[in-house]
């Protein structure tokens, strides 16, 4: 059957209403819980706490429902609606605290920070607009982020291992961000929300960064520091308009730090910070080292007699919030971290094809000739023309934080617990930067040829954002008004040099990106005005209702525009572009893919309405193993077992030699069977890409002899 381009108005209205119930329900619950636990908090820290509480509630609901096969529209809406009802009852029992200004007399610095944030949001908006024009094209998004999201939405379950290739052990990665993309598909019946979600995460990340510096009067500087990390080419190209999850983990990491900074002694704040840290490690492995260091630091700065209680109060919420995907691995494989056997103690899957290429940067530290060939060009391309200044701030600022107060500056108003916390965060940031050097895959590639260093430079992003946000906390940089002004000016200059690259502002989308940036500034101004002018509840509710109606109406038109161009054929994009376009008109089909060239770019085969069930055809083994099939009879048996309607055979692609493709034997094993009818053939670098329609089971007994 042919899929319609857009959903019906009724289905869209149902999805929009469901989205309002889900978001509104957890938001009301979050506000109620924040008032109950942190009732004295106001302003930005209160909003950040509510964001973390709301996301924790939503993620917890989705994990519970998905674990029992109820990741579906009805159960999700009901659960979030009930959370909202409970939250409303809590709201009626509590009162909002009177707003207290966090940073007086710093309007100019705040304006600079807002301008910096709006600039980077505009920068990211360019690629976001592009994704709404043609579909998400990010490599990792097409490889596994969006296929997992689609599978969650289709099956209603999140516990199974989703294999999309035989090259890497990706199925064992934590999948919180992908689950949230799956939520969008469940609600709207399309993936319309996915291209824009990372803009929301970017805004939340900047909010967290502001809250890190706010207690010490340097919120503007910490905001610009994080903005500098987010504005780099490596972040824009990998996150904007994509389903990549680095920015999600970075938000939760910075939120944990911000919640600790806001009130280090408050037990509820510490618990909420632990939840944020847990959600970070439940999103991406690259934050394991920063969260480990933060955990050690929180315990280390606790009074001697309270360290055991502090450990329990921190580790308990962290494990509950972040342990779901690791528990899944433990059940499926017998190992929460299947990439290592822990000296042979725990089982691991069969090694993937790229097992031998996961080198870290430290492996090449003494290989000096690679600096000019790989590392320096990649740093300049990924961090911007002034990459060396960025790294100087990222290392020097945390170093200054670790100095004793009398050596670092004169901040008499800061209590002892806050001084200890700043020193601890300096050490955490430095440890995180050092841990990047030993992280696997940071210099991936064949031995002596770290071709993956540039692509995986984003693994540095959590440590870099943390370090740049922590740097302005140093006593020497925050102790006086001139020092604070100088830090903001210096960071703003480096940021300007970083984002002032024509490649970050594509001409076709620059105007729209600038409009979005200006809109963000306007909203920030309205929020600031709203703090000083009391608005009646009736007017506020009416305004919110008007915004929701207008947004829903605009959203339907945006969805129609998006779906008309989503993976429609465009030349010079990919050898698979015609295959992507072909599957726009197919839905509710079972589609098999083989050959790593196709496996890495399989998401468009899910169809316009994300209803096709796409499977990479390979052999499952013990302990989560997934390996290529080596014989025709076994191949045909597996194809029959998967009950496929279509089969796409593509060449094998070495990710380190993308211009060299090798033939896949599965094409020959399939084409000789009369039940397989080729409906499309293309050649990529001389090797065949074939789409077969399967009219029945393949004959296992009549395989070709060679």
N, C-alpha and C positions, 0 to 999 in steps of 0.2 A: 504494500500500500504506500501511497505517497503522503508524506507529512505536510501539513499546512504550515505556511510560513510563520504565522503568529497564532497564539491561542485565541479562543473566542473571548469576547468582552466579559462574559459571565465567568469563565475560568480565570481570567486575569483579575477580575474583581474579587473572586474567592481567594486567590493567592495574595492579593494586596491586603485584604481584610485579615487573613491568617498571619501575614507578616506583622501587621499592626498589633494583633493580639500577642504574638510571640515576643516582639520587642517591648511592647507596652507592659506585658505581664511581668517579665523579668526586671524591667526598669522600676516598676512600682515596688516590686518585692525588694529590689536592691536599695531603693531609697528608704524603705521602711526598716530594713536591717541595719543600714548605716546609721540612721537616727537612733536606733536602739543601742548599737554598740559604740558608735563614735558620734554621739549627739552634739558634742561641742565643736565638731569640725564644720567649717564653712568654706565657701569659695572653691578654688581649684582642687585642693586636697579632698574635699567632700565629693566633688564630681569624679575624681579619679577613683576614690574608694568605691563609689557606686558603680563605676564601670567595671572594676575588678569583681565586685560581688555579683553583678548582673551576669557577666560572662561566666563566672564560676558556676552560677546556678544553671545557666543555659547549657554549658558543656556537661555538667553533671546530669541534667535531665536527658540530654542526647545520648550520653554514654549508657545510662541505665536502660533507656528504651531500645537503643541499638543493640545492647547485649542480649536482649530477649526477642529480637526480630521485630520490634515495633517502631523502627525509624520511619514513621509514616505520618502523613498530614494530620489525621485525626488525633492520634495519641499525643503528638507534639503540641498541637494547639491546645488540647485539653489540659495537659500538664502545665504549660506556661500560663494558661488562663487561671488555673487553680493557684499557681504561685502568685499571680497578681492579686487575686482575691485575698489570699493570706497576707500579702504585703500591704494591701489597702487597710485591712484591720489594724495592722501594726502602725500604719501612718496616723490613723485616727487616735491612737493612744499616745502619740509623741508629738512634740512641737519642734519646728525648725529653729535652730539657733540663729541669733542675730549675726548678720554678716560682719566679719572683721577684716579690714584691709591687711593684706600680707606684706606689701612692699610700698610704703609711702614715699613720695618724693622721687620716684624713679620713672616718671611717665615717658621720658625720652628713650630711656633704655628699653622699656617695655614696648614702645612703638617700633624700635629697631628689631626687637625679637619677633614681634608680630609680622613685620615686613619680611623678615628672613623666613619665617615659617610659611607665609603665604607664597613666597617665591618658590620654595621647594615643592609645595603642593601644586603650584602651577607647572613646575618642571615635570612632575610625575603625571600631571593631567594630559600632557601631550601624548604619551604612549597609551594612557587610558582611553583617550578619544580614538586613537588608532585601533585599539582592540574592539571598541564598539562599532567601528567601521568594517573590520574584516575578520574579527575573531581573535582570540588569544593565540599567540604564536610562540610564546616562551617555551624553550626546550624542555625544561623540567615540568612545566605545566602540561604539555602534551604527552609527556612520557609517563608520569605517574600521579601528579597532584590531581588533575581533573578526572582521569580514569577512576581513581579511587572514589572521588566524590560522586561520580555517576553511579558506580557500583553500589555505594551505600544507599543512594536514593532508590535504585532499582530493586534491591533485594530486601531492604528494610533492616539489614543486619550490618554491624560494623566489626564483627569479631573475626571473620575469616581473613586469611592471608590473600592479598591481591597481587598476583604476579603479572608484570607487564614486559618482562624481558628475562634473558638468561645471563646477562652481563654482570649485574650487580645484585646485592642483597637488599634491594629497596623495600620489599614487602614488610620488613621488620621495623621500618622507621615509625616513629610516633605520627599520628594522623589527626590531631585535633583541628588543624586549619582545614584539612580536606573534609572533615566532618561538617564544618560550618559551611563550606561550599556545597556539600551535599544537602544541607538544610535549605539553602536557597533554591536548589533544584526541586526539592520536595514541595516547597511552598508555591512556587510560580509555575512549575511544570517545564521550565526552561532554565538555562544557566545565565539568565540576564544579569543577575547581581554580581557574578564572578569578576568581570573586568574592573568593577569599581570598588570592590571590597578593600583592596590594599590602600586606597586613599583614606578610608576610615581608620585603618590601622596606623597609617602615617600620622593622622591627626591625634590619635590617642597616644602615640609615642612621644609626640612633642608636648602634649599635656603632662605626661609622666616626667619628661625632662625638666619642664618648668617647676614641677613640684619638688624635684630633687634640690634645687637651689633656693626655693622660696623661703624656707626657714632661716637661711643665713643672708637673705637680702640679695641673692645673686640669681634669681629665677630667670632673668633675661639672658644672662651669660650661659647658664646650663642649657637653656632652650637652644641658643645659637650653636652651642657645642654639639648637641645631638643633631641639630639641623645640618651641620657640616657633614656629619657621617651619612645622614640620609640623602644629602644632595650629591653625593659622589656618583660617578658614572656607574660603578659596580652595582649600586643600589637602584638607581633609576632604571638601568637596562634589565635588571633581573627581577625587580619587584613591581614596577609600575605597569598597570594594565594586565597583570599576570596573576596566577594562582600560587606563586611561590610563597613560602611560609617564613622566610627569614625575618621579615618585618614583624610578624606576629610574635615570634619568640622574643624579639628585641623589645617590643612593648611590655610584655610580661616581666622581663628582666628589669627594665628601668622602673616599672611600676613597683616591683618589690623594693628596690632601693628607695624610691620616693616615699613609700609608705613608712619605711623605717626612719627616714630623715624627718618626716613630719612630726612624729611623736615616738622617739626611741623607747620610752618607758611604758607606753600603753600596751597592755597585753593583747587587746583586740587588734591594734595596729600591727603588732608583731605576727599574730596569727594570719591576718589578711596578707601581710607581706610574704609569709611562707606559702600561702595559697597561690599567690602570683608567681612565686619562684617555681612551685610545682607545675603550674600551667605552662611555664616556659619550657621545662624539660619534657612536658607532655606534648610539645609542639615540634621541637627540633633538637637534634643531638648536639649541635654546636654550642648550646648554652650549658651543657653539663659541667664544664670546667668553671665558668663564672658562678654557677649556682653552688657547686661544691665549695668554692672559695668563700662565697657569701655565707654558706652554712657554717663553715669553720669559724669565720669571723664573728658571726652573731654569738656563737657559744663562747668564743675567746674573750669578748669584751664584757660578757655578763659577770656580775660579781661571783666570786669563788663559791659561795654557798648556794648560788642559784643556777649554776651551770647545768646540773642534771635536769632541773625543771625547765630551763630554757631550751635544752636539747629536745625534750619531749614536746614542748609547746611549738617548736619549730618543725621538727621532723615529722610529727604526726600529720598536720595539715598538708605539708609538702608532699608526702607520699600519697595521701588520699587524692590530692588534686592532680598529681602528675603520674601516678603509677599505673593507670589503666592499660596503656599500650604495652608496657613492660610486663604486666601480668598476662596479657594476651600472648606475648612471646614465650613466657614461661610455660604456659599451658600448651601452646602449639609445638614448641621445640624442646622445652625442658631447660631453657636458658633465656633470661630476660634481655641479655645483650648477645645475640647470636653471632656477632662479628668476632667474638673471641671465646675460646674454650676455657679461659682462666686456668692456664697450665694443664689442660687436659681433663679438668674436673667435670665440666659441663659439656653436653653435646652441642654440635654445630652442624649447620647444613653442609652439603657438598660445596666445595669452593666454586664461586662463580667464575666466568671466563676472565674477568678483569681483576681477579684476586691479587695478581702479582703487580698491579700498577698503582696501588694506594699509598704512594710515598708521602711523607710529610716534609715540610720545609727544612726541618733540622737535618734531614738526610743529606741535604745539599749545602749546608752552611759553609763547609770547607772547600766547596767546588767553586772557586772564584770566577772562572771563565763564564759561568752561567749567569752571573749578575748582569752583565751588559746584554746578554742574549735573551734572557727571559725575565728576570726579576725586576730590573729597573724599568723596562718598557711597560711591563704589566702594572707596576705601581703607578706610573704616570698615566696610563690609560684608565685604570680603575679608580684612582683617588684624585685625579686632576693634576693640573700642571704644577701646583704647589704641594705635591704629595709629601715632600720632605718636611714642610712646615706643619702639616697635619699630624704627621708622626711625632714631630718634636713636641707639640702640644699634648698629644695623647700619652706620651711617655713622661714628659717633664711635669705636667700638671699633677698626675697621681704621685710622682716622686715628692713634690712639694707638700702634698697632703700628708705624707708619712712623717714629715719633719715635726719635731716638738713645737708646740704653739709659740714658745718664746723665740724660736728660730724662724718660724714661718710668718709671723705677723702679730698684730695686736687686735684680738677679737674678744674683748673683755666680757661682752654680753652673752657669749656662748657658754653653756654649762659644760661640765666635765663629760657627761655622757655623750653630748653632741661632738665634742672634740675627739673622743675615743672613736666614735662612729666614723668621722671623717678620715681619721688615720686608717681605720680598718678598710674603708672603701678605697683608699689609695692603694693599699696592698692587694685588695681584691682585683682592682683594675689592672695592676701590674701583673699579677698572676694570670689573669685572663689573657693578656697580650702574650705572655710567655707560653701559655698553653696552646695558643694558636700554632706556634712553631712545631709542636709535636703532634698536632691533630692529623690523623690519617686523611689522605686525599688532598691535603693543601698543596702538595706539589705532585699531583697525580700525573701518570704518564709512563711510557716505557722507561726502563732504567737509563739514566743519564739524559733524559729528554722530558723535563717536567712541563709538558704542554698544557696540563690542566691547572697550572698555577694561576693564570689570568682568570679563567672561568670560575675557579673556586676561591678567588680572593674574597668573595662575599662571606666566607666562613670567618673572616676577621671582623665582620661587621658588628656582631654583638659586643665583643671586647672593645672595639674602636668607639662605638657609641657610648658605652659605659665609661670609658676613659675620658672622652671629650666632655661628657656630662659631669663627671666627677671633678675634672681639672679645676673649674672655677671655685670649688669649695675650699681650695688650699688657703690657709690663713694669709699667706703673702699676697694672694690675689683677691681676697674678699674682705680684708680688714679695714679698708678705707674707701671712701667714695671715689677718689681719683683712681685707685687700683681697680675698682669694679668697672668704672667707665672705660679704663684702658683695656681691660679684658674683653669687654663687649666690642669695642672698636676693633681690636686685633682679630677676634674671631670673625667679625662681620667682613673684614677685608679678605681674610682667607676664604671665607664662604663665597664672596663675590668672585674671586679668582677661580674657584672650583666650579661654580655653576655657569660662568660666562663662557660656555663652549657652544658654538653653533650646533654641534651634533646633538646636544641635549634639548634643542628647541627646533624640531622639524618644522619647516615652513608651512606644510599643509595643516598643521594642528596648532601652531603657535598662537593664533588669535583666540581660539577657543580656550587654550590653556591659560592665557592671560586673563580672560573673562572669569574663569573659575577662581584664579588667584585673587582677583579683585572682589569677587563674591565672598570669599573667605574673610578678607579684610573687613568687608561690610558687616558680615555676621559677627565678627569679633567686636566691632564698634557697637553694634546693637546690644550684645551681651554686656559690654562695659556700661552702656547707658542704662540697661535694665537693672544693674546693681544699685543705681542711684535714684531711680524713679520707681515708686511703688505702683504696680499695675494690679487692678482688681482681678479676682479669680475668673469672673465672667469674660472679661476681655482676653485674658490669657488663654482660656479654653477655646474661645472663638477663634483666636489667632492660630492656635495649634490645629484646630479642625480645618481651617482654611488652607493652611500649609499642607496638611495631609491630603485633602481633596485635590489641590493643585498638583502636588507631587505625584499622586496616583495617576492623574490624567496625563501628565507629562511622561510618566514612566511607561504607559502603554504605547505611546508614540515612539519613545526611545527603544522599547523592546522590538517593535516592528522594524525600525531602522536597523537595529542590531542583527536581527534574524535574516533580513534580506541580504546582508553582506557577509554573514558568518560562514566562513570557509567556502564562499562562492569562488569559482575558478579565477585565479589571477596568474598570469604568466610570470616566470622568473622568481617564483617563491619557493617551490619545492618540486622535485620529481613526483611527489605524491599528491600534488595540488589537484589533479584531475580525479584521483581516487577520493579525496576529501569531498569534492563537488558531487561526485557520483552518489555518495552516501547521504547527501542532503535530502534525497528523495526516497530514502529507505527508512523504515521504522519497524520496531518490534521484531527485529531479526536477530538471530544468533550468528555472530561474525567471528571467525577465527583469523588470527594474524600470526605469521611466522616470519623469521628473518629480522635481525635487529634493526635494519633500516626502517622497517615498518613499525616495529615495536616501540621505538623511540618517539614515533609521531602518530600514535594510534587514536588519540582522543577524537579527532573529527569523524572517525568511523562510527562513533556513537549516534550520529545522526542529528538532524536539526532539533528534534525534540528530546534528545538524550534518552532514547528508548531502546536502541540497539544494545545487546549484551555482547561485549567484545572480550574475547579470550585469546591470550597468547598461548599457542599450542606447543607444549613441551611436556616433559615427563616429570611428574611429582615423585619424590622419594622420601625417605625417613628424615625426621627432624627438620622439616621445611625445605628440603632440597628441591631444586627446580632446574633441570638440565636439558640440553638439546636431545632430541630423539635421533638415534643413530641408524635405524633400519626402517625400510619401507613398511614392512608388515606392522611393526609397532606404531609407526606413524599413522597408517590408515586405521588401526584399531583405536588410537587416541582421537582422531578426527570423528570417527563414528560415535565414540563415547560422549563427545562434546555436543552432538546433535546440531551441527552447524547448518545454517542456510547459505552462508557465504564464507569463502575462504580466500584470504589475501596472502599470496606468497611474495616475499620481497628478498632482495639480496642480504647477505651478511655485511655488516658495516663496522669496521674497527673505529671506535670513537676517536682514536688518536690519528687516524689516517682517513679522514672523511671523504677524500677524493679517490679512494680505492674501495671498490665493492667486489665481493666474491659471490659466486652463485650459490644459492641454497638448494640442496638436493630435494627439498620438499616440493619444488615446482615440478620436477620430473616425476616424482612419486605420485603426484596428483594428476597431472595432465594426461597420463596414460590410462586413467580410469574413465569409462563412459558415463559414470554418474556425475562427473565434474565437467561443467560446461564453462569455458572461458567467456566472460562477458566484457572484459576490458584488459588490454595489454599495453604496457608502457615500458620503455627502456631507460634505465638510469645508469649512466656511464657504461653502457654496453650490456648491462645485466637486466634480466626481465623482472617486471612487476606485473603480476597476473591476479585478476579478480575472478574467482570461480563461483558460479552458482551450483550448489550441490543439490541434485535431484533425488538422492537416495544415499544409502550407505556405500562406502568405498569397498571394493572387493579385496579383502586381505590376502586371498590365495593367489591373486594374479598380479603380483608386484613385478616390475621390470627386473631383469637379472642383474643389471648394473646400475 
